């Protein structure tokens, strides 16, 4: 994500993927970037309201009408230890960090927190793209751990995405990503098929990152447990 806006409109990516953080200028070089510029972007994002009215709607089984919906989940393992390990990873923005994003400022997800998700574009000279987003809810219960964030103004889409680790009655642990989104910018609407494909691919990467972390954590715990005392 840019430490400054791109010089030309960039085709959209869905919530949680690489998208420009603000309106694109028709021409000219990117604005100066750096820690102070990034902090100014953060302050502006903190002052903004979400760009959609159904804040928190990913808590419900039924997602709001008028948006594209997407749900995907992956099996992580069995038992409370897997739930706890994967849940802490998710609350620490592990699904984003494991997919190549940087999180500014980095801290476990908390309701009301505003962050900038940043991602460099391989093979380009552009500065990092930036997504301003806000955590709209978190849950930390014996059988569910996770959070959701929503879009802020400047995003070419509007909507919300949730990341939830849960354990069913049989003790099986799952990680699910659910999202509702609607294209907002004109260039995003022109690129709708590409945007939907990007969203699907991004969510697959989130699922893979958390599943990998759950397996790696279980392997490490087993190795420690097998050591002689």
Secondary structure, DSSP 4 states (H G I P E B T S, - for coil): --SS--SS------TTS---SSPPPSSSPPPP-SHHHHHHHHHHHHHSPBSSS-TTGGGSSSPPTTSEEEEEEEEEEESHHHHHHHHHHHHTTHHHHTTT-EEES-----TT-EEEEEE--TT--S--EEEEEEEEEEEEETTEEEEEEEEBTT-SEEEEEEEEEEE-TTSEEEEEEEEEEEE-SHHHHHTHHHHHHHHHHHHHHHHHHHHHHHHHHHHHHHHHHTS--
